[in-house]
Amino acid sequence: MIAAASSEMTTLLEELSAAARIEDGRYEPTLVPVDTLALASEALPGAHGEGTTVQTDASAAVGALAALAACARRHGGADSIDAFVDGREVRLSPIEPACAAVITGEQLKDLGAAVAQRVLRALDADVQLDGTVLRISFAAGSSS
């Protein structure tokens, strides 16, 4: 129980630190070539589709994808979230209507999702909610 609480606290502090660096203009991502299917698979085991190579901060992108999926489960009530990869785009579904404003960062009820939105924007990724699908499109040459 203590180990789990310690892990949660570490994650919380990392999220707050990332948000502060982004808001202060001090965020410096470590860009590496990585396949989008590999990113999605690390964040959500069982991700499927066909990826492509993008330049992004892999650990930050994985954390953001995982946080968005956790938000969808927590606030949308879905037991599981599907991750489908199509080239530079990762699609998370289902995103239930009750979760829409939270996962897009319009309602600040989930710190992980709010930070994930900021991190992905800092990585030049585009995040759009399309009905019950959250579309995360990584730029071909993602940079800060």
LONU-490507 format. One record per residue (C-alpha): x, y, z; residue in three letters; residue number from 1. Coordinates in Angstrom, 1 decimal. Example, Ala and Ser with C-alpha at 12.3 -4.5 7.8 and 13.67 -1.06 7.14 Angstrom:
+--------+--------+--------+-----+-----+
|     xx |     yy |     zz | res |   n |
+--------+--------+--------+-----+-----+
|   12.3 |   -4.5 |    7.8 | ALA |   1 |
|   13.7 |   -1.1 |    7.1 | SER |   2 |
+--------+--------+--------+-----+-----+
***
This chain:
+--------+--------+--------+-----+-----+
|     xx |     yy |     zz | res |   n |
+--------+--------+--------+-----+-----+
|    0.0 |    0.0 |    0.0 | MET |   1 |
|    2.8 |    2.4 |    0.8 | ILE |   2 |
|    4.6 |    1.5 |   -2.4 | ALA |   3 |
|    1.4 |    2.2 |   -4.4 | ALA |   4 |
|    0.9 |    5.5 |   -2.7 | ALA |   5 |
|    4.6 |    6.4 |   -3.3 | SER |   6 |
|    4.2 |    5.6 |   -7.0 | SER |   7 |
|    1.1 |    7.7 |   -7.3 | GLU |   8 |
|    2.8 |   10.6 |   -5.6 | MET |   9 |
|    5.8 |   10.3 |   -7.9 | THR |  10 |
|    3.5 |   10.4 |  -10.9 | THR |  11 |
|    1.6 |   13.4 |   -9.6 | LEU |  12 |
|    4.9 |   15.3 |   -9.0 | LEU |  13 |
|    6.1 |   14.4 |  -12.5 | GLU |  14 |
|    2.8 |   15.7 |  -14.0 | GLU |  15 |
|    3.0 |   18.9 |  -12.0 | LEU |  16 |
|    6.7 |   19.4 |  -13.0 | SER |  17 |
|    5.9 |   18.9 |  -16.7 | ALA |  18 |
|    3.0 |   21.3 |  -16.6 | ALA |  19 |
|    5.1 |   23.9 |  -14.9 | ALA |  20 |
|    8.0 |   23.6 |  -17.4 | ARG |  21 |
|    5.6 |   23.8 |  -20.3 | ILE |  22 |
|    3.7 |   26.8 |  -19.0 | GLU |  23 |
|    7.0 |   28.6 |  -18.1 | ASP |  24 |
|    8.5 |   27.8 |  -21.6 | GLY |  25 |
|   11.2 |   25.6 |  -20.2 | ARG |  26 |
|   10.0 |   22.3 |  -21.5 | TYR |  27 |
|   12.8 |   20.6 |  -23.6 | GLU |  28 |
|   11.6 |   17.3 |  -25.0 | PRO |  29 |
|   14.1 |   14.6 |  -25.9 | THR |  30 |
|   13.2 |   13.9 |  -29.5 | LEU |  31 |
|   13.8 |   10.4 |  -30.9 | VAL |  32 |
|   12.5 |    8.5 |  -33.9 | PRO |  33 |
|    9.8 |    6.2 |  -32.7 | VAL |  34 |
|    7.0 |    4.2 |  -34.3 | ASP |  35 |
|    3.5 |    5.3 |  -33.4 | THR |  36 |
|    2.3 |    1.7 |  -32.9 | LEU |  37 |
|    5.2 |    1.2 |  -30.4 | ALA |  38 |
|    4.1 |    4.3 |  -28.5 | LEU |  39 |
|    0.5 |    3.3 |  -28.4 | ALA |  40 |
|    1.4 |   -0.3 |  -27.4 | SER |  41 |
|    3.5 |    0.8 |  -24.5 | GLU |  42 |
|    0.7 |    3.1 |  -23.2 | ALA |  43 |
|   -2.1 |    0.6 |  -23.9 | LEU |  44 |
|   -1.1 |   -3.0 |  -24.4 | PRO |  45 |
|   -3.3 |   -4.5 |  -27.2 | GLY |  46 |
|   -3.0 |   -1.4 |  -29.4 | ALA |  47 |
|   -3.3 |   -2.4 |  -33.0 | HIS |  48 |
|   -3.1 |   -1.0 |  -36.5 | GLY |  49 |
|   -0.1 |    0.2 |  -38.6 | GLU |  50 |
|    2.2 |    2.9 |  -37.3 | GLY |  51 |
|    4.8 |    5.1 |  -38.8 | THR |  52 |
|    8.0 |    6.7 |  -37.6 | THR |  53 |
|    7.7 |   10.2 |  -36.0 | VAL |  54 |
|   10.2 |   12.4 |  -34.1 | GLN |  55 |
|    8.8 |   12.9 |  -30.5 | THR |  56 |
|    9.7 |   12.5 |  -26.9 | ASP |  57 |
|    8.7 |    8.8 |  -26.5 | ALA |  58 |
|    8.4 |    8.7 |  -22.7 | SER |  59 |
|    6.3 |   11.9 |  -22.6 | ALA |  60 |
|    4.1 |   10.7 |  -25.4 | ALA |  61 |
|    3.6 |    7.3 |  -23.8 | VAL |  62 |
|    2.7 |    8.9 |  -20.5 | GLY |  63 |
|    0.3 |   11.3 |  -22.2 | ALA |  64 |
|   -1.5 |    8.5 |  -24.1 | LEU |  65 |
|   -1.7 |    6.4 |  -20.9 | ALA |  66 |
|   -3.1 |    9.3 |  -19.0 | ALA |  67 |
|   -5.8 |   10.0 |  -21.6 | LEU |  68 |
|   -6.8 |    6.3 |  -21.6 | ALA |  69 |
|   -7.0 |    6.3 |  -17.8 | ALA |  70 |
|   -9.1 |    9.4 |  -17.9 | CYS |  71 |
|  -11.5 |    7.8 |  -20.3 | ALA |  72 |
|  -11.9 |    4.8 |  -18.1 | ARG |  73 |
|  -12.2 |    6.8 |  -14.9 | ARG |  74 |
|  -14.6 |    9.5 |  -16.0 | HIS |  75 |
|  -16.3 |    7.7 |  -18.9 | GLY |  76 |
|  -17.0 |    4.4 |  -17.2 | GLY |  77 |
|  -15.5 |    2.3 |  -20.0 | ALA |  78 |
|  -14.0 |   -1.0 |  -18.8 | ASP |  79 |
|  -11.3 |   -0.8 |  -21.5 | SER |  80 |
|  -10.1 |    1.7 |  -24.1 | ILE |  81 |
|   -9.2 |    0.6 |  -27.6 | ASP |  82 |
|   -6.1 |    2.1 |  -29.3 | ALA |  83 |
|   -6.1 |    2.0 |  -33.1 | PHE |  84 |
|   -3.1 |    3.3 |  -34.9 | VAL |  85 |
|   -3.2 |    4.6 |  -38.5 | ASP |  86 |
|    0.1 |    6.1 |  -39.5 | GLY |  87 |
|    0.8 |    9.2 |  -37.4 | ARG |  88 |
|   -2.7 |    9.0 |  -35.8 | GLU |  89 |
|   -3.6 |    7.2 |  -32.6 | VAL |  90 |
|   -7.3 |    6.8 |  -32.0 | ARG |  91 |
|   -8.6 |    6.1 |  -28.5 | LEU |  92 |
|  -12.2 |    4.9 |  -28.1 | SER |  93 |
|  -14.8 |    4.8 |  -26.7 | PRO |  94 |
|  -14.8 |    8.3 |  -25.2 | ILE |  95 |
|  -18.2 |    8.6 |  -23.5 | GLU |  96 |
|  -20.0 |   12.0 |  -23.6 | PRO |  97 |
|  -19.7 |   12.3 |  -19.8 | ALA |  98 |
|  -15.9 |   12.3 |  -20.2 | CYS |  99 |
|  -15.6 |   14.6 |  -23.2 | ALA | 100 |
|  -15.0 |   17.9 |  -21.4 | ALA | 101 |
|  -12.6 |   16.3 |  -19.0 | VAL | 102 |
|  -10.5 |   14.4 |  -21.5 | ILE | 103 |
|  -10.2 |   17.6 |  -23.7 | THR | 104 |
|   -9.1 |   19.6 |  -20.7 | GLY | 105 |
|  -12.1 |   21.9 |  -20.7 | GLU | 106 |
|  -13.1 |   20.7 |  -17.3 | GLN | 107 |
|  -10.2 |   20.4 |  -14.9 | LEU | 108 |
|  -11.3 |   17.2 |  -13.1 | LYS | 109 |
|   -8.3 |   15.0 |  -14.1 | ASP | 110 |
|   -4.8 |   16.3 |  -13.7 | LEU | 111 |
|   -3.3 |   13.6 |  -15.9 | GLY | 112 |
|   -5.5 |   14.4 |  -18.8 | ALA | 113 |
|   -4.9 |   18.2 |  -18.5 | ALA | 114 |
|   -1.2 |   17.7 |  -18.4 | VAL | 115 |
|   -1.4 |   15.1 |  -21.3 | ALA | 116 |
|   -3.1 |   17.7 |  -23.5 | GLN | 117 |
|   -0.3 |   20.3 |  -22.7 | ARG | 118 |
|    2.4 |   17.7 |  -23.3 | VAL | 119 |
|    1.0 |   16.6 |  -26.6 | LEU | 120 |
|    0.6 |   20.2 |  -27.8 | ARG | 121 |
|    4.2 |   20.9 |  -26.8 | ALA | 122 |
|    5.2 |   18.0 |  -28.9 | LEU | 123 |
|    3.3 |   19.5 |  -31.9 | ASP | 124 |
|    0.7 |   16.7 |  -31.8 | ALA | 125 |
|   -2.9 |   17.6 |  -32.6 | ASP | 126 |
|   -5.6 |   16.2 |  -30.2 | VAL | 127 |
|   -9.2 |   16.3 |  -31.4 | GLN | 128 |
|  -12.4 |   14.7 |  -30.1 | LEU | 129 |
|  -14.5 |   13.3 |  -32.9 | ASP | 130 |
|  -17.7 |   11.9 |  -31.5 | GLY | 131 |
|  -16.6 |    9.0 |  -29.3 | THR | 132 |
|  -13.1 |    8.9 |  -30.7 | VAL | 133 |
|  -10.1 |   10.9 |  -29.4 | LEU | 134 |
|   -7.7 |   11.4 |  -32.3 | ARG | 135 |
|   -4.1 |   12.2 |  -31.5 | ILE | 136 |
|   -2.1 |   13.1 |  -34.6 | SER | 137 |
|    1.7 |   13.3 |  -34.2 | PHE | 138 |
|    3.5 |   15.7 |  -36.5 | ALA | 139 |
|    5.9 |   14.0 |  -39.0 | ALA | 140 |
|    8.7 |   16.1 |  -37.6 | GLY | 141 |
|    7.4 |   16.7 |  -34.0 | SER | 142 |
|    9.5 |   19.3 |  -32.2 | SER | 143 |
|    9.0 |   21.8 |  -29.4 | SER | 144 |
+--------+--------+--------+-----+-----+
***
